[in-house]
């Protein structure tokens, strides 16, 4: 299982690149959002660092590697492909809008916005909302600018959520602490990072009380 590649881009095509690392060239599919970020500068013969979603099945024996700039993008993608009938290649093609926008549309049950994604019609949009709504608050809080990938995984719940808001999602520490504290006051029974992120997100919505 390949989860990470660091190497040199030796070939770049419309939706994929070949990364040379350790004497081996790996073909990596890129979602549109990742491709656009990479292609802003000429990436050929330049170093690249990618987090990889690896897929190989009986029906599809040729391994498929899909690359992401951050672990958070990878995590969102792997939540998306758990939805029935949304396979890796379809999900890869569908990521044509920034992840925070997609996550907010899912959390707000905005099927129209989700149907703007490539290859996603009404039935699939409804299915994505039905299976993922209420679980993506963390991604809806992402800043659209570049985020550092490291994710702390230790400490108590408040510290863990605050650190992710600061280090992965780009918020100021004082702002993050306030958001988490207010979320806890509204939902003191929150027992997991996911529950707390969902409450933090709910508090940032314009119609939140």
C-alpha positions as CSV (number, residue, x, y, z in Angstrom):
1,X,0.0,0.0,0.0
2,X,1.5,3.4,-1.1
3,X,0.3,6.3,1.1
4,X,3.0,8.9,0.3
5,X,5.3,9.8,-2.6
6,X,8.1,12.3,-2.6
7,X,10.1,12.6,-5.9
8,X,10.6,14.4,-9.2
9,X,7.9,15.0,-11.8
10,X,9.3,13.5,-15.0
11,X,6.0,13.6,-17.1
12,X,2.9,15.8,-16.8
13,X,-0.3,15.2,-18.8
14,X,-3.8,16.6,-18.5
15,X,-4.9,14.8,-15.4
16,X,-1.9,12.8,-14.3
17,X,1.8,13.0,-13.7
18,X,4.7,10.5,-13.4
19,X,6.7,10.9,-10.2
20,X,10.3,9.4,-10.2
21,X,11.4,8.2,-6.7
22,X,13.9,5.6,-5.8
23,X,14.5,4.8,-9.5
24,X,10.8,3.9,-10.1
25,X,8.3,6.1,-12.0
26,X,4.8,6.1,-10.4
27,X,1.8,7.3,-12.5
28,X,-0.4,9.4,-10.3
29,X,-3.9,10.7,-11.1
30,X,-4.6,14.2,-9.9
31,X,-8.1,15.6,-9.1
32,X,-8.6,19.0,-10.8
33,X,-8.1,21.0,-7.6
34,X,-4.7,19.4,-7.0
35,X,-3.7,19.6,-10.7
36,X,-4.5,23.4,-10.8
37,X,-2.4,24.0,-7.7
38,X,0.6,22.0,-9.2
39,X,0.3,23.5,-12.7
40,X,0.4,27.1,-11.5
41,X,4.1,26.7,-11.8
42,X,5.8,24.5,-14.3
43,X,6.1,21.3,-12.3
44,X,8.2,19.3,-14.8
45,X,11.6,18.2,-13.4
46,X,10.6,19.8,-10.0
47,X,10.3,18.0,-6.7
48,X,6.8,17.1,-5.5
49,X,5.3,15.7,-2.3
50,X,1.9,13.8,-2.6
51,X,-0.4,12.0,-0.2
52,X,-1.7,8.9,-2.0
53,X,-5.0,7.1,-2.1
54,X,-4.1,3.6,-3.5
55,X,-6.7,1.4,-5.2
56,X,-6.5,-2.1,-6.6
57,X,-9.4,-4.5,-6.9
58,X,-10.2,-7.8,-8.6
59,X,-12.3,-5.9,-11.2
60,X,-9.5,-3.3,-11.6
61,X,-6.2,-5.2,-11.2
62,X,-4.1,-2.3,-12.5
63,X,-3.2,-0.2,-9.4
64,X,-4.6,3.3,-9.4
65,X,-2.7,6.0,-7.4
66,X,-4.6,9.3,-6.7
67,X,-2.5,12.2,-5.3
68,X,-3.3,15.0,-2.9
69,X,-1.3,18.0,-1.6
70,X,-2.4,17.6,2.0
71,X,-3.5,14.8,4.3
72,X,-6.8,16.7,4.8
73,X,-7.6,16.5,1.1
74,X,-6.9,12.8,1.1
75,X,-9.1,12.3,4.2
76,X,-12.0,14.1,2.5
77,X,-11.6,12.1,-0.7
78,X,-11.6,8.8,1.3
79,X,-14.8,9.8,3.0
80,X,-16.4,10.6,-0.4
81,X,-15.6,7.2,-2.0
82,X,-17.4,5.4,0.9
83,X,-20.6,6.7,-0.6
84,X,-22.4,4.0,-2.7
85,X,-21.7,4.1,-6.4
86,X,-18.9,6.8,-6.0
87,X,-15.8,5.0,-7.0
88,X,-12.2,6.4,-6.8
89,X,-12.0,7.5,-10.4
90,X,-15.4,9.2,-10.3
91,X,-14.6,11.0,-7.1
92,X,-11.2,12.0,-8.6
93,X,-13.0,13.6,-11.6
94,X,-15.6,15.2,-9.4
95,X,-13.3,17.3,-7.2
96,X,-13.5,20.4,-9.4
97,X,-14.4,22.8,-6.5
98,X,-12.4,23.6,-3.4
99,X,-13.0,21.0,-0.7
100,X,-14.4,23.6,1.9
101,X,-17.1,24.6,-0.6
102,X,-18.1,21.0,-1.3
103,X,-18.1,20.2,2.5
104,X,-20.3,23.2,3.2
105,X,-22.7,22.3,0.5
106,X,-23.0,18.8,1.9
107,X,-23.5,20.1,5.5
108,X,-26.1,22.6,4.3
109,X,-27.9,19.9,2.2
110,X,-27.3,22.1,-0.9
111,X,-27.8,19.5,-3.7
112,X,-27.6,22.2,-6.4
113,X,-24.0,23.1,-5.6
114,X,-23.0,19.4,-5.4
115,X,-24.4,18.8,-8.9
116,X,-21.9,21.4,-10.2
117,X,-19.2,18.7,-9.6
118,X,-18.2,16.9,-12.8
119,X,-20.2,13.7,-13.3
120,X,-22.5,14.2,-10.3
121,X,-26.2,14.3,-11.1
122,X,-29.2,14.8,-8.7
123,X,-29.4,11.1,-7.6
124,X,-25.7,11.0,-6.7
125,X,-25.8,14.4,-5.0
126,X,-28.8,13.3,-2.8
127,X,-26.9,10.1,-1.9
128,X,-23.7,12.1,-1.0
129,X,-25.8,14.3,1.3
130,X,-27.7,11.5,2.8
131,X,-24.5,9.5,3.7
132,X,-22.1,12.3,4.6
133,X,-24.1,15.2,6.0
134,X,-23.2,15.8,9.7
135,X,-19.7,14.3,9.3
136,X,-17.9,17.0,7.4
137,X,-17.9,20.1,9.7
138,X,-14.1,19.9,9.9
139,X,-13.6,20.1,6.2
140,X,-16.1,22.9,5.9
141,X,-13.9,25.0,8.2
142,X,-10.8,24.6,5.9
143,X,-9.2,27.8,4.6
144,X,-8.9,27.8,0.9
145,X,-5.3,28.9,1.0
146,X,-2.4,26.5,1.5
147,X,-2.4,24.6,4.8
148,X,0.5,22.9,6.4
149,X,-0.1,19.1,6.4
150,X,1.1,18.0,9.9
151,X,-1.7,16.8,12.2
152,X,-1.3,16.3,15.9
153,X,-3.0,13.2,17.2
154,X,-2.4,13.5,20.9
155,X,-3.7,15.4,23.9
156,X,-7.2,15.8,25.1
157,X,-10.2,16.6,22.9
158,X,-10.1,20.4,23.2
159,X,-6.4,20.6,22.6
160,X,-6.6,18.2,19.6
161,X,-9.4,20.1,17.9
162,X,-7.8,23.5,18.6
163,X,-4.5,22.3,17.1
164,X,-6.2,21.0,13.9
165,X,-8.0,24.4,13.6
166,X,-4.7,26.2,13.9
167,X,-2.2,24.0,12.1
168,X,-4.3,22.4,9.4
169,X,-7.2,24.8,8.9
170,X,-5.3,28.1,9.1
171,X,-7.1,29.8,12.0
172,X,-5.4,32.1,14.6
173,X,-4.9,30.3,17.9
174,X,-7.0,32.8,19.9
175,X,-9.8,32.5,17.3
176,X,-9.6,28.7,17.4
177,X,-9.7,28.6,21.2
178,X,-12.8,30.8,21.3
179,X,-14.5,28.7,18.6
180,X,-13.9,25.5,20.5
181,X,-14.9,26.9,23.9
182,X,-18.2,28.3,22.5
183,X,-18.8,24.9,20.8
184,X,-18.3,23.1,24.1
185,X,-20.6,25.4,25.9
186,X,-23.3,24.6,23.3
187,X,-22.6,20.9,23.3
188,X,-20.8,19.9,26.5
189,X,-21.5,16.2,25.8
190,X,-19.3,16.2,22.6
191,X,-17.2,13.1,23.1
192,X,-15.2,12.8,19.8
193,X,-13.2,15.3,17.6
194,X,-15.8,14.8,14.9
195,X,-18.7,15.8,17.2
196,X,-16.8,18.8,18.4
197,X,-15.8,19.9,14.8
198,X,-19.5,19.6,13.8
199,X,-20.5,21.9,16.6
200,X,-17.7,24.4,15.9
201,X,-18.8,24.5,12.2
202,X,-22.5,24.9,13.3
203,X,-21.5,28.0,15.3
204,X,-19.8,29.6,12.3
205,X,-23.0,29.4,10.1
206,X,-24.8,32.7,9.7
207,X,-28.2,31.3,10.9
208,X,-26.6,29.7,14.0
209,X,-28.1,30.7,17.3
